[in-house]
Amino acid sequence: MGYLGRDVEVVSINKEQYLVASCDSCGSIGMKELDDYKISWAITGRLTTRVTIFEVLSSGAVPKMLTVAISNEPYPTGEAIIEGVKEELYYAGLLALPIGISTEKNMLTKQTGLGISAIGVADKNQLRIGTAQPGDQIYCLGLPKVGSELNNPEDSEIVQIKHIQVLIGIGGVHDIIPVGSRGIRREAELLASTVYTRLDLDPACFLDLDKSAGPSTCLLVSCSPKSSEDFANLFLSRFPRLPVIKVGKLFKI
């Protein structure tokens, strides 16, 4: 069902900690005969992994485990997907993360099918969901891209795990929300309603707010007014090619 409108499930496991779980599915994207979009299985594995790690990290949790369910034969499809999964974990500094893997060994398949889940643990005082406040500025990092627009996991115009790892260390940054198929507008409106505020869109925002962002190629950040300039300048200096665009502001209802 999702936790406070987010694509994660959150369960209390003791007095101090939450278990945070996220999952993502990918179908008909690969090199199989009937795949709608032809792209290497390694890229399929990388980008699907990225989505689940995004969700866990942005909630304030530390990833502890990954599961990879591949609805195709172990070789060559399964092997290539796992190569992409591990490559993404390597760039994220999470290569030691335990991985449970399952492949299809009984049936012949003609389309690529993949499901990945990430499980993490968050201290209760570190959970970042629903922490936005009235007056927060809402920014979008990266551009929404989907389908044929995506053929390079290192595209400088899309967000990556390293960007979230930087964000969570910046004071004044509240909610961090990966954007997927629902688009920027829907995610921003859900954020506003979750914290009982109204979203006012910035008229200068040029983004297509209703476009799918595919495998979370962009994310929303709520930031206190006092920190917003520092936040934007930090990203412009460290990641000059990553678009940082103001979407709007949260107002108390």
Secondary structure, 3 states (H helix, E strand, C coil): CCECCECCEEEECCCCEEEEEEEEEEECEECCCCCCEECCHHHHHHHHHHHHHHHHHHCCCEEEEEEEEECCCHHHHHHHHHHHHHHHHHHCCCCCCCEEEECCCCCCCCCCEEEEEEEEEEEHHHCCCCCCCCCCEEEEECCCCCHHHCCCCCCCCCCCHHHHHHHCCCCCEEEEEEECCCHHHHHHHHHHHHCCEEEEECCCCCCCCCCCCCCCCEEEEEECHHHHHHHHHHHHHHCCCCCEEEEEEEEEC
